Structure formats: C-alpha cells, structure tokens
Amino acid sequence: MLNRKTGVTGLATRAIRTSYLATLGAVALTQRETRNLVDDLVERGEEVDRQNRAMLKRLVRRGKKEMREVEREIEARTADVVATTGVMTRDQVELLEYRVERLSEEVDEMVSEAEREARRRERERREKERQEKERREAEARARQEKERAEAQRSKHEVKQAAKDVKDDVKRGAKDVKDEVKQTAKDVKDDVKQAAKDVKTDVQNGAKDAEAAERPAKTGQREEPAAPWRGYDQMRVPEILERLPQLSDEQLEEVRRYEAANANHKGVLDAIDEQLNKRQPFPEYRTLPATEVTRQIATLDIDQVLAVREYEATHANRVSVMRATERRLGELIGIPDYPDLTVRDVVERLPEMSDEDLKKVRRFEENHENRQGVLRAIDRLENDRMPLPNYGGMTVDEVSTQVETLDAEKLQAVREYEASHSNRVTVMRAIDKRFETIEAEKAQAQENGNGKNGVKGGDETPQQG
C-alpha cells in the first residue's frame, strides 16, 4: 500500500513538474518573443524617441513581474497539492494554463500598443517635417516679395533723388554764380593785399639786406639783440615760464635770438607750441585766404570770432574778414551783424523768431555785450510771453496761474511752454486744467437741458 501510494505520489510529482516546466518554458518563450520584438522595433525604429523606449522597458518589467507572480503561484499550489493530496487537480492545471495564456495575451497587447504608439509618433514626426518645410518655403517666398518691394522702392527713391538733385542744381545755379562772383572779388582783393604785402616785404628785405651789407663791408657780423635785459642770465625753465606772456612778435624775436645763440631746443619747441595754440585752428598761419574762407563756413560762433580776432591782429586779409561777417550773419540770423549798430540790430529784432532771438542774446552776452540790444530782446520776449514775467516764474507759480485761465489763454500758455522750457509738471497742469474746463462745459450744458425740461413741463398744464 505504501509502495503504491509512493508510486502514485511520484507519478503525480513528475506530472506536476512536467506541467510546471512546460509552463515556465511557455513563459520564457513569451519573454524571449517579447524581447525579440522589442529589439526588432528598436532596430527598425531608430527614430523612436526615449519616451517609447521607456514604455517598452516598462512593458518588459511588467512581463517579468507577472511571470514571477505565476511562478510563485505555481510553486505555492504545487506545494499545497503535494502536501495535502499528493496530486494536482485538473481545475488547478487549467487555471494555471489560463493564467499563462492571459499573461501571453497581455504581453502581446502591450507589444501591439507599443507598435501603434511608434507608428503614431512617426506620423507626427513626418507631419511636423512637412509643416516645417511649408513654413520655410512660405518664409522664403515672403523674403522674395519683400526684396522685390524694396527693390521697387529703392528704384523709386533713386528716381526721386535724381529729380531732387536736378532741382537743387537748378536752384543752386544762381547761388553758385553769385558765390563765384563774390569769390572772384575776394580773390581780387586778396591779390591786391598780397601785392601790397609783397611790396612791403621787398622794402623790408631791401632794408635788411642793406643793414646786413654794412657790417659785411667793415668785416663785422651783426648779431640779433637779446629779447630783453638779462635774457642770457636766465635759465631755460625761467624763459619757458615767461613765453605765454609774450606777443607773437616777441616770440619770433626770442626764436631768432635763440637760433643765433644758445639754440635751446626746449625753448624753440615751446615757442612753436605757443604760436600754434594761439591759432584759430591748426596750420592757420600757413593756409591761403581761399582755404581759410572755405573752413570758416563750417565754424560755430566762437570759432568764427577767434578767426576774426586773430586775423585782425595778423594778416588782416579782406576776404577772410568778409567771410567771417557772412558766417556770423548766418549763425545769428542777421546778415552783416558785426557791422551793425545797436539801432540797426534793434530795428530788426521784431522780425526774428524766438529761436533767432536766443542766438542774438547768446552772442551779445558772450561777446559784444551791448546793453541796448539785450534790453530790446528782454522787452520782445516779455511781450511774447503768455503771462507777465512768465520766464521768471517757477513751476509751482505757473501751475497756480494755470488753474485760473480760460481755454484761449491756456492754449497760448501751452504753445509757449512747448516751444521753450517744455516742463513736464507745467504741461500736466495745463492738461488737467483743460479737462476741468471741458467738464464744466458739459455740466453747464446738462444743467441747461434740465432747466428747459422742467420749464416745458410747467407750461404744458397751463396750455391745457
């Protein structure tokens, strides 16, 4: 009996083991198929991104987890059956087979889902590539259209520029003709002045030659005299300290004495520096009158006045002095301004704009300082102010005055302030006052409409 039971038990155990091994083989086969499928997907779909790979890894891990659970279940069932009855029932074997089949189906479904996801992402990638291609083509077409439009606009601008140049040439022909005449007159004057200067130089040269000839006849050499008493006893730093106080003629005298005696390079260089520093602009002394005249047309008021002052104390060339007068007239707004008297200037001031008045004031304050002209400018500016002494009022004072003005006076204040100081606080106060005026008008109109309505209501019963 024992042998029979032992034999039956061994037979059952072998059957269970065979079934168990078969199940494990099926699961292992399913796992290998899954891995093969995943590898195949990876090899065929290099375009699948990391998100798809992560999902496939999760599927594999899930399959492994399910397999381990089935193995534990089989082991538990087998141990239980062997411990109790020694054999595994048909239902248990069928349940085990069912679970293995379900596991295989789930793995197949996950693989199919991964394939569908991979195909969907591939379609999205291709769609994005198509859209990107269309976008680039549209941008290329837009650039071409823009370039064509710019080419057309440039062509039109070139035509317009050519027309403007032609018109400018026509308009400037008369000015050029007048300028040529004036230049010719200036050159003529320069030639006369140059001839006079040459004659003077010749006479001076003859005198110098005669003076030099007299010592030569006696066998003596005439040396230039010292620029001042005690010069030879002074050291170089002492001489350099005194140079800025000397006139141009005195500097030239020092140069001649140094060249004939000690010939100190530091002194000679300092003399050149002083002479160059006193020029209105570099190399002024070496430039002809025509070149100086050309450069004057580009100078500001201070530079023109420096040229005028330097020229008057040196060469005093007529064409240069006239060029300075024309340039000052252009900058100030009144032709030939330096030659005008106070009366002449005052008579022309009322015709000038506020901006030109500022130019005249700035010139007079910094240079001529003629009080008659400055007082006349003060009177004109006060007459043009929207409020008495407006220019001397602070921001708070103007803001307070603005609150009492009507619309017409307020508009005059706005225009004056915008063209002069243009202070933000004042402009805001003006805008606020305008808003108040508009609100008062609207309220007055509303009140007027209300009174008319009440009056009409009272009259209706009386008429009835």
RARA-V109880 format. One line per field, one symbol per residue. burial: + if it has 24 or more other ideal C-beta (glycine too) atoms within 12 Angstrom, else -. A space follows every 50 residues. Layout:
burial=???
This chain:
burial=-----------+--++--++--+--++--++--+--++--+---+--+-- -+--++--++-++--++--++-++--++--++---+++---++--+--++ --++-++--++--++-++--+----------------------------- -----------------------------------+--++--+------- --------------------------+---+-------++--+--+-+-- +--++-++-----+--++-++--++--++++--+----+--++-++--+- +-++++++-++--++-+++++++++++++-++++--++-+----++-++- -+-+-++-+++-++--++-+--++-+++-++--++++--++-+----++- ++--+----+--++-++--+--+--++-++--++--+------------- --------------
